[in-house]
Amino acid sequence: MSDLGLDTLSIIKYPDPRLRKVCETIVDFDDSLRALAVRMVELMNEAEGIGLAAPQVGILKRLFVCGVVGKPDAWMAFANPTLADLDGPADSAEEGCLSIPDVNVTIRRPISCRIDAQDLDGNPIAYEASELMARCWQHECDHLQGRLIVDRMSPADQVANRRALKRLESRFRG
């Protein structure tokens, strides 16, 4: 991952086919991985998001960063994450995505979960979260599997977002 061209990285937009790829496990925990995470945090903060997965910047690795709204220095990175304890109560809430601007989808997700991952040095980490952070982890882990919020649209969401999706598809082709 040493030659990523971090300065040129940007958030890619739907329907870029890289967003549909299953990401590779990270095996090298080096300075380039740390630099990628820092750049992803910069992009996430510029876009006023709370999470960003590596495939959203065109890097097909199992990595995502997340943060706290209004606290640009309070962020975490998760390499090779897996989610557990997803069997509790679920809640429906509207989600957006930095790679699919102007599209919002009501998604039912477990209200809490546990994440097991590695930090940027390769050390195992585990956390539990509920509400917004649990939703964020689930959303970002979906990205690592090539799943998008558009895959979870209800018929009503499909109608409500038809124009925005067609606009994104047209821009991508053009």
N, C-alpha and C positions, 0 to 999 in steps of 0.2 A: 504493500500500500504506500510505498515511499514516494511515488511520483503521481500524486493525485491532482496537482494543480489547484490547491485549496483556494487560492485567490479567485479562481474562475467558477468555483462551485456556486450553484444557485438552486433554488427550489424548483424542481421540475413539475410540470402541470399535466393533469389528466388530458388526454388518454395515452400519454407516453407509455410504451410497452414495458419499460423498466419497472413501473409501478406494479406490474402483474407478476413479477418474478419472485420465486422463493429464494431467500437470501442464504448465503453460505455462512457456515460457522466461522467465527474469528479464532485464529490460532496464534497469530503474532500480536503480542501486546507490547507495542513499541511506541517511540515518539510520534510516528506518523498516525497511529491510532488516536493518541491524545490530541494531536493537532487537528485531526478530523473532528473529534468531539467538540473541541473549542470552536471551530468554524461553524459546526452545526448549531451550536448554542447562539452564536452571533446571528445566523440566519433566522433561527427561531425567534429571537428577541426582536429583530428588525421587522418580522412579519406579525409580531404581537401574538405568537402562539404559545402553547404550553407544552408541546411535544413535537419532536421531529425525528423521523426514522431515516437511517442511511439510504434506503432506496429512494427517498424523496429528494435526495441530492444526486441520484444516479449511481450510488455506491451499493452494490448488492452484497452487503455484509450484515450480519445479525447484530446491529447496534442501533440504539435510540437514545436520545437525550430528552429530558423533561425538566420543567422548571415551574416556578410559582409566578403567577401573574403579578406584575408590578415589582418583582424582585429579580432583576436580570442577573444578579450574581448568585442566586440560590437555585442551582441546577444539579442534576445527577445524570450520570451516563450508565447505561445497562448494556453489557455485551452478552450475547448468547442467552437471552432471557427465556424463562419458561414461567407460565402462570399456573397457580394451584389454588385450591379452595374457592373455586368458582361456583360452588353449588348452593350458595346462600340465596337470600332474597334478591330479586332483580328489580330494576327501576328503568323506566323509559325517560330518555332525555334527548334533546336536540344536540347533534354533533356537526361540526364543520371540519374541514381539512385544509391545511395550507396548500396542498397540491390540487385541490378542487375548490377554488375560490367561488364564493357566491352560491354555494350549494350547502344546504342544511338538511339533515336526515334525522328523524326520530328513531333512535335505536334502543332496544331493550338489552341491558347488560346487567350482570351481577353487580350488586352494590359494593361488594368488597372482594378483595383477592390478596393473594400472596405472590410475590415475584422472587424467583431464584435466578441469579445471574452472576456475572463476573464484573468486577470493576475494571478500570482502564489499565491496571497492572496485572490482571488475570486472577485476582483473588476472588474467592466466592463471596457473594453478598446475598442477603435475603431481607425483604421488607414486607410489611403488610400495609394496606391502605384501604380507604373506603371513599365513597362519593366521587368527587371530581378526579382525584389522583388515580383511583382504581380504574375509572373509565379511561383516563389517558393511557395507562399502561396497556389496557386491553386494545385500545385503538392502535397504538404504536406496534404492538405485537401482531395485530392483523396485517399491518404493512409488511412486516418481515416474512409473512406467508403469502404475500401478493394479493391480499384481500383489501377492498376499499369500501368506504361507506356507501358507494353506489350499489354494491352487492347486497346491501341490507335494506334497500329502499322498499317501502310499501307502495302500493299502487298510487296512493295520494301523493307520496313524496316524488314518484316518477313524474306525475303531472306537474307538480309545483316546481320541479327543477329542470323540466325538459328544455326550456330556452337556455338556461345557463350551461347545461351540458352540451347542447348543440353549438353554442358559442365557443366553448373550450375546444370541442372537436374541430371546428372550423379553423380556429387559430393554430391548432397543432398541425393541420394539413397544409395551412398557408404559410 
